[in-house]
Amino acid sequence: MLSIGIGEIQKNTSVLTNITETIQIIDKRKKRVVAMVYPVKQQSVIKKLSGKYKDRIQKSDMSLKEIKEFSMAKALREKYGLSS
C-alpha cells in the first residue's frame, strides 16, 4: 500500500490513472487518512449496463431537440394543469 499526500496528487494527477495497488491519501497537516483509493479492475460498466437494459428503453425516431421540447411541454402540463 502506498501513502501519498494531497499536495502530491494535486501536482501529479497521473498517479491516480496508473495505480496498480491501493493508495492511502493522507492529510499531512492533520496527520490523518483522508481516503483510500483502490485500482479499477474494470474500466467501465456503461457498456454492460446499456447492453443489459437496452430492451427496456423505447426506440424513438424523434431528434434529441424534439424529445426535450416534448418532455418540457409534458412537465409544464403536469405542473400547471394545462391542456394541449
C-alpha positions, 0 to 999 in steps of 0.5 A, a space after each residue: 500500500 502506498 501513502 501519498 499526500 494531497 499536495 502530491 496528487 494535486 501536482 501529479 494527477 497521473 498517479 491516480 490513472 496508473 495505480 496498480 495497488 491501493 493508495 492511502 491519501 493522507 492529510 499531512 497537516 492533520 496527520 490523518 487518512 483522508 481516503 483510500 483509493 483502490 485500482 479499477 479492475 474494470 474500466 467501465 460498466 456503461 457498456 454492460 449496463 446499456 447492453 443489459 437494459 437496452 430492451 427496456 428503453 423505447 426506440 424513438 425516431 424523434 431528434 434529441 431537440 424534439 424529445 426535450 421540447 416534448 418532455 418540457 411541454 409534458 412537465 409544464 402540463 403536469 405542473 400547471 394543469 394545462 391542456 394541449 
